[in-house]
Amino acid sequence: MEVATNLAATIGAVPVRDSKTPVGPALALSASAFSAFIESVKGGQLDA
């Protein structure tokens, strides 16, 4: 997963996509949703 920085300014959200397919589709998340996701990952709250 990577943040699609080339799209961020154009859509006003945090777009994420599969880093192995950079020309593929991006999932646009609100900044607060992305932040909550990152905090959950860092806090070990998500199961693999």
Short mmCIF file of the C-alpha atoms (twelve columns), coordinates in Angstrom:
data_MODEL
# 
_entry.id   MODEL 
# 
loop_
_atom_site.group_PDB 
_atom_site.id 
_atom_site.type_symbol 
_atom_site.label_atom_id 
_atom_site.label_alt_id 
_atom_site.label_comp_id 
_atom_site.label_asym_id 
_atom_site.label_seq_id 
_atom_site.Cartn_x 
_atom_site.Cartn_y 
_atom_site.Cartn_z 
_atom_site.pdbx_PDB_model_num 
ATOM 1  C CA . MET A 1  0.000   0.000  0.000   1 
ATOM 2  C CA . GLU A 2  1.190   3.502  -0.757  1 
ATOM 3  C CA . VAL A 3  -0.251  6.975  -0.619  1 
ATOM 4  C CA . ALA A 4  -0.824  8.146  -4.169  1 
ATOM 5  C CA . THR A 5  0.716   11.571 -3.642  1 
ATOM 6  C CA . ASN A 6  0.290   12.500 -7.282  1 
ATOM 7  C CA . LEU A 7  -3.500  12.368 -6.770  1 
ATOM 8  C CA . ALA A 8  -3.817  13.870 -3.281  1 
ATOM 9  C CA . ALA A 9  -4.016  17.523 -4.304  1 
ATOM 10 C CA . THR A 10 -6.475  16.880 -7.111  1 
ATOM 11 C CA . ILE A 11 -9.127  15.018 -5.120  1 
ATOM 12 C CA . GLY A 12 -8.855  16.579 -1.645  1 
ATOM 13 C CA . ALA A 13 -8.506  13.231 0.131   1 
ATOM 14 C CA . VAL A 14 -5.815  10.668 0.932   1 
ATOM 15 C CA . PRO A 15 -5.700  8.250  -1.993  1 
ATOM 16 C CA . VAL A 16 -4.109  4.856  -1.337  1 
ATOM 17 C CA . ARG A 17 -3.330  2.129  -3.841  1 
ATOM 18 C CA . ASP A 18 -1.466  -1.134 -4.307  1 
ATOM 19 C CA . SER A 19 2.200   -0.177 -4.651  1 
ATOM 20 C CA . LYS A 20 2.717   -3.100 -7.031  1 
ATOM 21 C CA . THR A 21 0.159   -1.572 -9.429  1 
ATOM 22 C CA . PRO A 22 0.811   2.199  -9.406  1 
ATOM 23 C CA . VAL A 23 -1.399  2.833  -12.440 1 
ATOM 24 C CA . GLY A 24 -4.275  0.880  -10.907 1 
ATOM 25 C CA . PRO A 25 -7.242  2.298  -9.025  1 
ATOM 26 C CA . ALA A 26 -6.859  4.294  -5.813  1 
ATOM 27 C CA . LEU A 27 -9.105  4.199  -2.763  1 
ATOM 28 C CA . ALA A 28 -9.809  7.756  -1.540  1 
ATOM 29 C CA . LEU A 29 -10.050 8.117  2.244   1 
ATOM 30 C CA . SER A 30 -10.796 11.186 4.302   1 
ATOM 31 C CA . ALA A 31 -7.804  12.478 6.245   1 
ATOM 32 C CA . SER A 32 -9.431  11.472 9.535   1 
ATOM 33 C CA . ALA A 33 -10.173 7.924  8.306   1 
ATOM 34 C CA . PHE A 34 -6.606  7.503  7.060   1 
ATOM 35 C CA . SER A 35 -5.211  8.824  10.331  1 
ATOM 36 C CA . ALA A 36 -7.393  6.409  12.325  1 
ATOM 37 C CA . PHE A 37 -6.212  3.525  10.122  1 
ATOM 38 C CA . ILE A 38 -2.543  4.417  10.648  1 
ATOM 39 C CA . GLU A 39 -3.024  4.723  14.427  1 
ATOM 40 C CA . SER A 40 -4.733  1.305  14.475  1 
ATOM 41 C CA . VAL A 41 -1.827  -0.252 12.589  1 
ATOM 42 C CA . LYS A 42 0.759   1.376  14.859  1 
ATOM 43 C CA . GLY A 43 -1.198  0.320  17.945  1 
ATOM 44 C CA . GLY A 44 -1.395  -3.308 16.822  1 
ATOM 45 C CA . GLN A 45 -5.181  -3.246 16.812  1 
ATOM 46 C CA . LEU A 46 -5.547  -4.952 13.438  1 
ATOM 47 C CA . ASP A 47 -5.151  -8.677 12.900  1 
ATOM 48 C CA . ALA A 48 -3.124  -9.896 9.951   1 
# 
